[in-house]
Amino acid sequence: MPANPASAPTGSVETARPQVTLRNWFAHPYDSAIAAARTCYSPRLVQPEEITDKQRVTIGAGTFFGGHHTVYQHAHFEFGLENVSRQFVWSFLHAHPFYNSEQQSQRYVRLDQARAYVPALAPEEGAIYERAVARAWEHYRALAQLLEPDARRILADIWHVGEMSHPKRVQKVGRQAEKRAIEVARYVLPVAAFTTMVHTLSGIVLHRLRRMALASDTPSEGRAIVEAMVARVREVDPQFFDRFGMEPLEDLPEWQPAWRAGADAEAFVREFDAALGGRVSKLAAHSPQAIEIVAAAYRATLGLAACACGDAEAIDRLLNPARNPYRLETLNIGVHSPAMRALEHAQFTFAKKLSHTADSQDQRHRMVPGSRPLLTLTDTRAPDFVTPRLVAANPRARELYEQAMAEAWAAKNELLDRGVAPERALYLLPNAKAIRLVESGSLLHLLHKWTMRTCFNAQEEIYQASIEEVDQARAIHPALARYLGPPCYLRANVTTPICTEGSHFCGIKVWQSFPEIDRPI
């Protein structure tokens, strides 16, 4: 039986206040917005220096409260965020498409010190919380040690590294094995774990975040961090916020009893998983006439009649990398191509189940948005998690992993039983926590995602979900079959280099046998 978290040895947990810095910003953001608004009705370009106080009042109120918000989108603010939880990032900062982030990677950065967000708790509950965080880090270190030899053995086989190999080659495999081990070991870390990031927003998005600061599983942390972001902007231009006085919404419908009536998390989990039928991602809806719709849109773009370009020919022109150089670009310029925009008209919806840590990466595909759960409303008493393949293949690692899961849920449940608010207790959930969501996208944006995420370097779960999605899309629309796959598959026999990953080449010639090829690690 797993150890009782309340009796486990206390470790050292480093906590700190969140740090919010404004790294870069636009000069005169408020006056620039008013000048932009004036330019709409002026025969010339209006400069920020020309704005009068009367215009700041009348045009500011007229545009902001009238819903003409594009003028406030020009100014962008680049923040440095430190000591914020991954739960907050997943549940709030990255839960919409209008931002840009560069976030510290748990896949490639070894987290030696237990550093995590600790909410305000009474002394006894605080001790339980910190003990659970410390135990999670102990499991992380132990798992990384257990899994590294397995990863090294698999990678050595891929790269044909043996006792007689060059020391630098052996060293490279050793470094990659360490990264693979910590990538998998991170599944036991709590979603309370600190992260550091550069986060850039437009002015109107920051206004919206302030208004919706309570619309996530982390309302306390969210309010504090968003208010700190607003304070940094006020320091460089007080007008940008002070002229409007928009405070956070307090009574959100998601939290109203009428919306939550009949909620049963366990029943929802059983129903959702049964519908998946053992898949990671299952096609839930699609455009039945996707081929015909896309072909018609392509012909409309170029002024072609059907007799001059049939459906099959149109699809081949759009998707065949030997005929369409856009398919070989790594810059993802499809939305800027008049022809490629025809792919926007074919839609696919998937129901899928990923771990919290995998979904944190999956949601970065912002043009394939998803409806993700509020964990405080869908929490289960029983452990509900995803197990990586490297763990499942090692009996000792799996035993330790399942113990870590049991301890995390036991500590979370104990806090709930003591009356701790779910918002605070659920920070103890591990990265492995299962997230069930519904995700939709056009063929244009799914094409980019499927190209990037069917590469062997993609995160394991997102790779598996993408492979399943590609297979299901092929089954429905066979005309797509030849043109869905990783960059190397699309580029082979068309251009060089075949692999776009450079020194990060996975070591396997995937293009020679895709999709009938198994990912080894």
C-alpha positions in Angstrom: 0.0 0.0 0.0 1.2 3.5 -0.7 2.5 5.6 2.2 0.1 7.9 4.0 1.1 11.4 2.9 0.3 12.8 6.3 3.0 10.5 7.8 5.6 10.8 5.0 8.9 12.6 5.8 8.8 16.4 5.3 10.9 17.7 2.5 12.0 21.2 1.7 9.7 23.2 -0.5 10.9 26.5 -1.9 8.1 29.0 -2.4 8.2 32.6 -3.4 5.9 35.5 -4.4 5.2 35.8 -8.1 7.4 38.2 -9.9 5.9 40.3 -12.8 8.1 42.5 -14.8 7.4 44.6 -17.9 10.2 43.9 -20.2 9.1 45.8 -23.3 6.2 48.0 -24.2 4.9 50.5 -26.8 5.5 54.2 -26.2 2.3 56.2 -25.4 -0.1 53.2 -25.6 -3.2 55.1 -24.8 -2.6 58.1 -27.0 -1.5 55.8 -29.8 -4.9 54.1 -29.5 -6.8 57.4 -29.7 -4.6 58.5 -32.6 -5.4 55.3 -34.5 -9.1 55.9 -33.9 -8.8 59.4 -35.3 -6.9 58.2 -38.3 -10.0 56.2 -39.4 -11.8 59.5 -40.0 -8.9 61.7 -41.1 -7.4 62.4 -44.5 -4.0 61.8 -43.0 -2.1 59.8 -40.4 -2.7 61.2 -36.9 0.2 61.1 -34.5 0.0 60.3 -30.7 1.5 63.7 -29.9 -1.5 65.5 -31.4 -4.1 64.0 -29.0 -5.9 66.4 -26.7 -7.4 65.7 -23.4 -10.9 66.2 -24.8 -10.2 63.5 -27.4 -8.8 61.2 -24.7 -12.2 61.4 -22.9 -14.6 61.4 -25.8 -12.9 59.1 -28.3 -11.6 56.9 -25.5 -15.1 56.3 -24.0 -16.7 56.1 -27.4 -14.4 53.4 -28.7 -13.9 51.4 -25.5 -17.5 51.3 -24.2 -18.9 51.1 -27.8 -17.0 47.9 -28.4 -14.6 49.3 -31.0 -11.6 47.6 -29.4 -9.2 47.2 -32.3 -7.5 50.5 -31.5 -6.4 49.1 -28.2 -4.9 46.0 -29.8 -2.0 47.9 -31.4 -0.1 48.3 -28.2 1.6 45.2 -26.9 3.2 44.5 -23.6 6.0 41.9 -23.0 6.0 40.5 -19.5 8.4 38.4 -17.6 6.6 36.1 -15.2 8.3 34.1 -12.5 7.0 31.9 -9.7 3.6 31.3 -11.3 2.1 27.8 -11.2 1.7 25.6 -14.2 -1.9 25.1 -13.2 -2.5 28.9 -13.6 -0.8 28.9 -17.0 -2.9 26.0 -18.3 -6.2 27.0 -16.7 -6.0 30.8 -17.5 -3.0 32.3 -19.4 -3.0 29.7 -22.2 -6.8 29.0 -22.3 -7.4 31.5 -25.1 -5.6 32.1 -28.5 -4.5 35.7 -28.2 -1.1 35.7 -26.6 2.5 34.6 -27.2 4.6 32.7 -24.6 8.0 31.2 -24.3 7.9 29.0 -21.2 10.5 27.0 -19.3 10.3 23.4 -20.4 9.9 20.6 -17.9 10.7 18.2 -20.7 14.3 19.4 -21.0 15.1 21.3 -17.8 15.9 19.1 -14.7 14.0 20.4 -11.7 16.2 19.6 -8.8 14.6 21.8 -6.2 11.0 21.5 -5.1 9.7 24.9 -6.1 5.9 25.3 -6.1 3.0 27.7 -5.5 1.7 27.3 -2.0 -1.8 28.9 -1.4 -2.9 30.4 1.9 -3.7 27.5 4.2 -4.0 27.0 8.0 -0.8 25.5 9.6 -1.9 21.9 9.6 -3.3 21.9 6.1 -0.2 23.8 4.9 2.0 21.1 6.4 0.0 18.4 4.5 0.3 20.4 1.3 4.0 21.1 1.5 4.7 17.5 2.5 2.8 16.2 -0.6 4.8 18.6 -2.8 8.1 17.4 -1.3 7.1 13.8 -1.8 6.2 14.4 -5.4 9.7 15.7 -6.0 11.2 12.7 -4.3 9.3 10.5 -6.7 10.4 12.6 -9.6 14.1 12.1 -8.7 13.7 8.4 -8.1 11.8 7.9 -11.4 14.4 9.8 -13.4 17.1 7.5 -12.0 15.0 4.4 -12.7 14.1 5.4 -16.3 17.4 6.7 -17.5 19.0 3.3 -18.1 15.9 2.2 -20.1 16.1 5.3 -22.2 19.8 4.9 -22.8 19.4 1.4 -23.9 16.6 2.3 -26.4 18.5 5.3 -27.8 21.8 3.3 -28.0 20.0 0.8 -30.1 18.6 3.5 -32.4 22.0 5.2 -32.9 24.0 1.9 -32.9 26.1 2.9 -30.0 28.2 0.3 -28.3 31.3 -0.2 -26.3 33.5 0.6 -29.2 31.7 3.8 -30.2 33.3 7.2 -30.1 33.1 8.8 -26.6 31.3 11.9 -28.0 28.6 9.7 -29.5 28.2 7.8 -26.2 28.1 11.1 -24.4 25.4 12.4 -26.8 23.2 9.4 -26.2 23.7 9.8 -22.4 22.5 13.4 -22.5 19.5 12.4 -24.6 18.6 9.6 -22.2 18.7 12.0 -19.3 16.3 14.3 -21.1 13.9 11.4 -21.9 14.0 10.3 -18.3 13.1 13.7 -16.8 10.5 14.2 -19.6 8.7 11.2 -18.3 9.5 11.6 -14.6 7.8 15.1 -14.7 4.4 13.4 -14.8 4.5 13.0 -11.0 5.2 16.6 -10.3 2.3 18.7 -9.0 0.6 21.2 -11.2 1.5 23.7 -8.5 5.1 23.6 -9.8 6.6 27.0 -10.5 7.3 28.0 -14.1 9.1 31.0 -15.7 8.0 32.6 -18.9 8.0 35.5 -21.3 4.4 36.4 -22.0 3.2 39.0 -24.5 -0.3 40.4 -24.9 -2.0 43.2 -26.7 -3.6 45.9 -24.7 -7.2 44.8 -25.3 -6.4 41.2 -24.3 -4.9 42.5 -21.0 -8.2 44.4 -20.4 -10.1 41.2 -21.1 -7.9 39.1 -18.8 -8.5 41.6 -16.0 -12.3 41.4 -16.5 -12.2 37.6 -16.6 -9.5 37.1 -13.9 -11.8 34.7 -11.9 -12.7 32.6 -14.9 -10.4 29.6 -14.2 -9.5 27.0 -11.6 -7.0 29.5 -10.1 -9.0 32.7 -9.4 -6.8 33.9 -6.4 -3.5 33.4 -8.2 -5.1 34.8 -11.4 -6.4 38.0 -9.8 -3.0 38.6 -8.1 -0.9 38.1 -11.3 -3.2 40.0 -13.6 -3.4 42.9 -11.2 0.4 42.9 -11.1 0.5 43.0 -14.9 -2.0 45.9 -14.9 0.1 47.7 -12.3 3.3 47.4 -14.4 1.4 49.0 -17.4 0.0 51.7 -15.2 3.6 52.6 -14.3 4.4 53.5 -17.9 0.9 54.8 -18.9 -1.7 55.2 -16.1 -4.4 56.2 -18.7 -4.5 52.8 -20.4 -6.5 51.4 -17.5 -7.6 54.2 -15.2 -9.9 55.9 -17.7 -12.2 52.9 -17.9 -12.3 51.3 -14.4 -13.2 47.8 -15.6 -13.0 45.6 -12.5 -13.0 41.7 -12.6 -16.4 40.1 -13.0 -17.4 38.5 -9.7 -20.5 36.3 -10.4 -19.5 34.1 -13.3 -22.2 31.8 -14.7 -19.8 28.8 -14.6 -19.9 28.9 -10.8 -23.7 29.3 -10.5 -25.6 26.4 -8.9 -28.1 26.4 -11.9 -25.2 25.6 -14.3 -23.7 23.0 -12.0 -26.9 21.2 -11.2 -26.6 17.4 -11.7 -22.8 17.5 -12.0 -21.3 14.0 -11.4 -17.6 13.9 -12.2 -17.3 10.1 -11.9 -20.2 9.6 -14.3 -18.8 12.0 -16.8 -15.4 10.3 -16.7 -17.0 6.9 -17.4 -19.2 8.2 -20.2 -16.4 10.1 -21.9 -13.9 7.2 -21.7 -16.5 4.7 -23.0 -17.1 7.0 -26.0 -13.4 7.1 -26.7 -13.3 3.3 -27.0 -9.7 3.0 -26.0 -8.4 5.8 -28.2 -6.5 8.8 -27.2 -8.4 10.9 -29.7 -11.7 10.0 -31.5 -13.3 11.8 -34.4 -16.6 13.2 -33.1 -17.7 15.3 -36.1 -16.4 16.4 -39.5 -17.3 18.1 -42.8 -18.8 15.2 -44.8 -18.2 17.0 -48.1 -14.7 18.3 -47.1 -13.1 17.3 -50.4 -15.8 18.9 -52.5 -16.0 22.1 -50.3 -12.2 22.6 -50.4 -12.0 22.0 -54.1 -14.8 24.4 -54.8 -13.1 27.1 -52.7 -9.8 26.5 -54.5 -11.5 26.9 -57.9 -13.3 30.1 -56.6 -9.9 31.5 -55.7 -8.3 31.0 -59.1 -11.4 31.5 -61.2 -11.5 27.9 -62.5 -14.5 25.9 -63.7 -14.9 22.3 -62.5 -14.3 21.1 -66.0 -10.8 22.7 -65.9 -9.9 21.4 -62.4 -11.8 18.5 -60.9 -11.9 17.8 -57.1 -9.1 15.3 -57.1 -6.9 17.7 -59.1 -7.6 20.6 -56.8 -6.8 18.5 -53.7 -3.6 17.3 -55.3 -2.5 20.8 -56.1 -3.2 22.0 -52.6 -1.7 19.1 -50.6 1.0 17.4 -52.7 4.3 18.8 -51.6 5.8 18.0 -55.0 3.4 20.5 -56.6 2.7 22.9 -53.8 5.9 24.5 -52.3 3.9 25.9 -49.4 3.8 22.4 -47.9 7.6 22.4 -47.5 7.7 25.7 -45.7 8.5 25.6 -42.0 7.2 29.2 -41.5 3.6 28.0 -41.5 2.5 30.6 -44.1 -0.7 28.8 -45.1 -3.1 31.5 -43.8 -1.3 34.0 -46.0 -1.8 32.0 -49.2 -5.0 32.7 -51.1 -5.1 29.1 -52.4 -4.3 27.4 -49.1 -7.1 29.3 -47.3 -9.5 27.0 -49.1 -8.5 24.4 -46.5 -10.3 26.5 -43.8 -13.7 25.2 -45.0 -13.2 21.6 -44.0 -13.7 21.1 -40.2 -12.8 18.2 -37.9 -13.8 17.8 -34.2 -12.1 15.3 -31.9 -12.8 14.1 -28.3 -9.6 13.3 -26.6 -7.9 12.4 -23.4 -4.4 13.7 -22.5 -2.4 14.2 -19.3 -2.3 17.7 -17.9 1.3 18.1 -18.9 0.6 16.9 -22.5 -2.4 19.1 -22.8 -0.4 22.1 -21.7 1.6 21.6 -24.9 -1.4 20.7 -27.0 -3.2 23.9 -26.2 -0.4 25.9 -27.6 -1.8 25.0 -31.0 -4.1 28.0 -30.6 -5.8 27.7 -34.0 -7.1 24.3 -33.0 -9.1 25.4 -29.9 -10.5 23.1 -27.3 -13.2 23.0 -24.6 -11.2 22.1 -21.5 -12.6 21.1 -18.1 -12.7 23.2 -15.0 -10.9 20.8 -12.7 -12.6 22.2 -9.6 -15.9 21.0 -11.1 -14.8 17.7 -12.6 -12.5 16.4 -9.8 -12.7 12.7 -8.8 -11.9 11.1 -5.5 -10.2 8.2 -7.2 -6.8 8.6 -9.0 -7.4 9.5 -12.6 -4.2 9.7 -14.6 -2.2 8.8 -17.8 0.8 6.5 -17.7 3.7 7.1 -20.1 4.9 4.1 -22.1 8.4 4.2 -20.6 6.9 3.9 -17.1 4.5 1.1 -18.1 7.4 -1.0 -19.5 9.4 -0.9 -16.3 7.7 -2.8 -13.4 9.6 -1.0 -10.6 9.0 2.4 -12.2 5.3 1.6 -12.6 5.0 0.6 -9.0 6.7 3.8 -7.9 4.6 5.9 -10.3 1.3 4.4 -9.1 2.4 5.0 -5.5 3.0 8.7 -6.4 -0.4 8.9 -8.0 -2.1 7.4 -4.9 -0.2 9.8 -2.6 -1.1 12.8 -4.6 -4.8 12.0 -4.6 -4.8 11.0 -1.0 -3.3 14.4 0.0 -5.7 16.3 -2.2 -8.7 14.4 -0.8 -7.5 14.9 2.8 -7.4 18.7 2.2 -10.8 18.7 0.7 -12.1 16.6 3.7 -10.7 19.2 6.0 -12.7 21.9 4.2 -10.0 23.4 2.0 -11.4 25.0 -1.1 -11.0 22.9 -4.2 -9.1 25.8 -5.9 -6.3 25.3 -3.4 -6.4 21.6 -2.9 -6.2 20.7 -6.6 -2.8 22.3 -7.0 -1.6 19.0 -5.6 -2.8 17.0 -8.6 0.1 15.6 -10.6 1.0 16.5 -14.2 -0.3 13.0 -15.1 -3.9 14.1 -14.2 -6.2 13.0 -17.1 -7.8 15.9 -19.0 -10.8 15.2 -21.2 -11.6 17.8 -23.9 -13.3 18.4 -27.2 -11.1 20.1 -29.8 -11.9 21.5 -33.3 -10.0 22.9 -36.2 -10.0 23.5 -39.9 -8.0 21.3 -42.2 -5.6 24.2 -42.7 -4.6 24.4 -39.1 -4.8 20.7 -38.4 -2.5 20.1 -41.3 0.2 22.2 -39.6 -0.4 20.5 -36.2 -0.4 17.0 -37.8 2.8 17.8 -39.6 4.6 18.9 -36.5 3.2 16.4 -34.1 3.6 13.2 -36.1 7.4 13.7 -35.9 9.1 11.3 -33.4 10.4 14.3 -31.5 6.8 15.4 -30.5 5.6 14.8 -27.0 4.5 11.2 -26.7 0.8 11.7 -26.0 0.3 14.4 -28.6 2.1 12.3 -31.1 -0.3 9.4 -30.4 -3.3 11.6 -30.6 -2.1 13.1 -33.9 -1.4 9.6 -35.4 -4.9 8.5 -34.4 -6.5 11.7 -35.9 -4.6 11.3 -39.2 -5.7 7.7 -39.4 -9.3 8.6 -38.9 -9.1 11.5 -41.4 -7.6 9.1 -43.9 -10.4 6.6 -43.4 -13.1 9.2 -44.1 -11.3 11.0 -46.9 -8.9 8.7 -48.7 -7.9 11.5 -51.0 -5.9 13.0 -48.1 -4.0 9.8 -47.3 -0.8 10.5 -49.3 -0.3 14.0 -47.9 -0.6 13.7 -44.1 2.5 13.0 -42.0 5.7 14.4 -40.5 8.0 16.9 -42.3 10.4 14.1 -43.3 7.6 12.1 -45.0 6.5 15.2 -47.0 9.9 16.3 -48.0 11.4 12.9 -49.0 12.1 12.7 -52.8 11.0 16.4 -53.1 13.7 18.5 -51.4 16.5 18.5 -48.9 17.2 18.4 -46.0 14.6 15.6 -45.5 14.6 16.1 -41.8 14.0 19.7 -40.6 15.2 19.0 -37.0 18.9 19.3 -37.7 21.0 18.0 -34.8 17.7 16.8 -33.2 17.1 14.2 -35.8 15.5 11.2 -34.1 17.8 8.7 -35.7 15.1 6.8 -37.6 14.3 7.2 -41.3 10.6 7.5 -40.6 9.9 8.6 -44.2 10.7 5.2 -45.6 7.8 3.4 -43.9 5.4 6.0 -42.5 2.7 5.4 -41.3 3.5 1.7 -40.7 6.3 2.4 -38.2 6.4 2.2 -34.4 7.8 5.0 -32.3 10.4 3.3 -30.0 10.5 6.0 -27.2 
